Amino acid sequence: MRMFQVCTCGQPLQLNEKPTPEPKGTEVLLKIKASGVCHSDLHIWDGYYELGGGKRMQLLERGIKLPLTMGHENVGEVVAVGPDAKGVKVGAVKLANPWIGCGECVVCRRGEENLCRTPKNLGVFSDGGYASHLIVPHPRHLFDIGNLTPVQAAPLACSGVTAFSALKKVSDTLKDEPVVIMGAGGLGLMAIALHKAMGGKSVVMVDIDPVKREAALKAGAVAAIDGRAPDAAKQIIDATNGGAWAVIDFVGSSDTVKLSIDGLVTKGGKIVIVGLFGGDITISTPFFPMRAMTIQGSYVGSLPDMKELLELVSRTGAPPVPIRERPLDEVQQALDDLKAGKVIGRVVLTTH
């Protein structure tokens, strides 16, 4: 099998080869058909996460080891199964849930393997889909894609389920109040599409890139505001008729979180932070009770979330997010373009 691996952080991925593995126990071997390129891969490739104040979380502190094959948005054809892998047949085309835990702890037993304290996430803590083949440890992580193509389905494994899970966290106001979304990248555009499919009222997009703001308007946002404008907070408050009940931050920088906290969120409102851009903030603690404000983190999605998302998409159709297909051999160029801010929507790598 062929795989493109991070061998030294910050350096170009290396093309390596090794014998194609034979699945054991409950394992399933997929031949990759499509693998989405996610912004979080840039942090792994760089080797750190910014924590603000000059501090960084290094890969080793998260338990990530090199060499690593990235790629966590994968759809593939089942080509072999282990002797204990039940309910999956050779030839089936499946989406692989990458958010894999130990399978035994309390959160794993309730389907929230994304919150397991000993994660084995594909493309993060174990090898992923920037390769010709992928081992999935158990059939419970494989999902039918219905009438979707592999290219349409692949981004649902991260971009889709991450946006869906975040939107569910503001579901109590989703249908009655505008949702403010920070960041019109792949996640932000996916969130606009899923928000509509979930019956949401309207989306106000905030992004510093005019090209991405235009993409958000084309995708259905009622307003697209420059987050660095001197009156950005006032524009957002006006667009939400007095302040936001819900903000979903797919950037997660000091600037975006501070913008949300400093008067943008109305009394009783909620800020859901998803993005890993990095930074730090200082909050006056009396604001929490005085404004009844909630700040909540959201990390990808659970197995039940993935099931619900695919059921939603089967009813409403593939989210109309711009997708550019590129061959797997162009994975390095795809990452370079993403880092340079040149990608609108999602890039999906394919193998033929």
N, C-alpha and C positions, 0 to 999 in steps of 0.2 A: 504494500500500500504506500501511497505518497501522502506526505503531510507537510504543511508550511508551519514552522515552529518559531516561537520566540526563544532564542538561545542566549542572547545578551540583550538586556533591556535597552531600548533606544536605538538598537541596530536593526537593519533590515531582517525580515523573517528568512529563515533558511529552509530550503526544500530538502527534506530528508526522506528516506525510504526504509521500510522494515517489513518483515513478513506479515501478511494479513492475519490478524488474530483469529483463532477459533473460539467461538463463544462457549463458556463453561457455565454450569449451574443454570441460573435464571437469565443469563446474559443473552442479548440479541445483537446480531451484527447487521448494520445498515450499510448499504452502498449509497453514499451521499448524492442527492439530486440537486439540492439547493441549500445554501447556507448564508444567512443574513449577516451583514457587517454592522456592528453596534458600536455606539460611541464609547461605551464602557471598555471596549477592547483597547482603546487608546490609553487608558489608565494602566492596564496590565502591560501593554507594550512599553509605556514609559517607565514602569516599575514602581510607581508610587501614586498616592492620593494626597492632594493638598489639604492640610488641616487648618490652615490659617496661622498667622503669627510666625511664619517661617518654618513651621513644623510640617512634617510629612509622615504618612503611614507607608512604609515600604512593603513590597510584595511579601517578603518573608514574614512580616508581622501578621499578615492575613493568612499565612499558611500556604501560599502559592509557591510552587516550585518549578524551576526550569530544568530542561527544556519543556515548553508547553505548546500544545496545539490549541490555539484559540478557536472561537466559533461556537456560539451557543444558540443560534437560531437555525435549527436543522430539520430538514425533511429528507428521508431516504427510503430506499427499497429494502425490505427484509431479505437478506441473502443466506442467512444461517441462524439457527437458534440453539441455545443450550438445551440439555436434556430435561431441565426443570422449568423451561420457559413455556408457560401455558397460555393458550388463547391468542396466539399470534402465528401467522402462517408465512412461509417463504413466498415472496412475490408481492406481499402487501406493501403499500406505500403509506408511511406513517410520519407524523410530526413527533419529534422527540422532546418531551419536557426536560429542560436542562437543569431545573432547580431541585437537586437530589440531595436528600439527607441520609441519615443512618438507617431510617426505616423502622426504628425501634423505640425512640424516645416519645415523650408525650405529644410534642407538636407533630412529629412524623405520623403518629397513629391517627391524628385527626386530619391528616392530609396536608398540613402546612410544612412540608419538607423544606420550603424556602426559608424557614425560620430555625432550622436545625442548627445546633451549635457545633456540629461536626460535618460541615457541608462537603459534598462531592460533586459540585455543580460542573456540568459538562462545559468545557472551554474555559473554565476558571480554575477549579481545583483538580480536574482530570481532563484528559484530552478531549477536544471538541471536533467541530466539523470542517475546519479549514484543511480538509483531507479527502481522500477518496473513500475512506471507510470510517465507521464510528461504532464503538461498542456502547450499548445502552444496558445498564445493569439489571433492569427488570421490566417486564412487559407493562407494568402499571404506568410507566412513563411514556408509553406510546399511544398516540391518538389518531383516529381516522381524520382525514382531511376533506372527506365528502367530495363535492364537485370542484373544490379549489385546485388550482395547479400547485405543484411544489413551490414555485416562486412566490405565488400569492400567500401560501400558507406559512412559509418559513418565518417571516417577521412576527407572526403571532406568538412564537415561542418566547420572545422577550418583549419587543416593542408593544405587541398587542396585549399580552397578559399584564405587563407592567402598567400600561395606560388604563386598562380595564379595572385592575385592582385599585388604582388610585381614584378613579371615578366612582367606584363603589363606596369609597370612604367619604364621599360627599353626596351620597344618593338621597339624603333627606332634603336637600335643597336643589338637586339637579334639575328637576322638571319645573321649578317655580322661579328660580333666580339665575342670573348669568354666572357662569364659571369663568374665572380668570386663569389663563394658562400662561405660564412663563416658559418661553422657549418653543420656537416653531421648527425645530428639527424633526427627525423621524418620529420621535415619541409625541411631540406636540401635534403633528399632523395626524398621527394615528388617533390621538385623543379626540381631535375634532370629529373624525369619522365615527368613532365609537360613541361619543357623546350624542351624536344625532341618532345612531341606531338604538341607543338606550332611552330615547325620548326626551333628551335634554332641551332646555329652553334656548340658550344661546351661549356662545363662547366669545370672550374678549381676549385676544392674543397680545402678548408682550414679547418683543424681540428687538435686539439692537441692529439686526441685519435687514435692510430694506427689501432685499430679494426674498428673504424668508417671510417677512410680513406680507408681501404680495402673495406668496404661496398660501399663507394662512387665509387671506381674504378669498382667494379662489376656492379654497377648501370649505368655506362656509362661515368663517369667523365674522361677527357683526362689526368688529373694530380690530385694528392692529396698531399697537402703540409702541413707539420707540422708548424702551426702558431707560435710556440715557437722556431723554428730553428733560429740560429743567422742570417742566410741569407734568412729568409723567404720572405722578400720583393723582393729581387733579384730573387729568384726562381719564384715568382708569375709574376714579370715583364717579365722574360724570357718566361714563359709559355703563356703569353698573347701578346708576340711579341712587347714589349715596354711599357706595362702598360695597365691597365684595363679601358675600357670605362664604364663598369657597374660592381658594387659590390653590392650584396645583402647579408646583414648581419643578419643571423638568430640567432646570439648570442647576440649582442648588449652590449658587455662588453667594458670597457675602452680600453683593449688591442686590441680587434678586430677592433674597430673604429679607434683607433690611427694608427694601421697597415695600414688601408685603406687610411687614410689622409696623412701619412708621405711618400709621393712619390709613393704609389702604384697606385693611380688613375691618369690616364693621363690627360692632359689639355683638358677641356671640358667634363670630365667624371662625373659619378653620383654614389653616395653611397646611397643605400636605406636601412635604419635601421628598422628591424622588431623585433629582439629579445629583451627580457626584462631582460636579465641577470643583468644589472645595472652597474653603475659607472659614471664617468664624464671625460671630456676631455677639454683641452685648445687648441684653434685654433688661429693662427695668422690671423687676419682679412684680411690682403692684399692677402692671398692665394685665397680667394674667387674670386676677380676680376682677379688676375694675372693668375690663373689656370682655370678660368671659371668653377669652381667646384660647383657641386650641392650636398647637403646633404638633403635627404628627408626621413621623417618617413612614415611608412605604417602600418595601423592598420587593421588587418583581411581583410574583403571584403564586398562589397555592395550586395544588392539583385540582381542587374543586373550582377555583377561578378559571383554570384552563378549560375544564369541561364546560363551564357556563359560557365562556367566551366563544368556544367553537359551536355551541348550540345557538348562540346569538348570531354568529356569522352565517350559520347554515340557513337561518331565517331571513337575514337582511342582506346577504351577499358580502363579497370580499370588500374590506375597507378600501375606499378609493384613494390610497396613498401613492404618490409617485414612486415607482420602483425602476431602478436601472439594473439590468442584468449585465454581469461581467463574468468571464471565465475564471475559474479558480486560480489559474496561473497569474491573474492580475490582482491578487489579493493585496500585494504591497502597494500598488498604485491606488487601490481603493482606500486603504488606510491613510495614505498620504493625502488624498483628496478630502477625506473626512476631517482629518486634522486641520487642513487649510480652510475648512468651512465651505467647500465647494459642492457639497452634496445636498440636494433638496429631496427630502423623503428618505428612501432607503436604497442601499445597494445590496443586491443578492448575487452571490457567487454560484455558478452552476458548473457541473461536471458532465461531460458527454462521453 
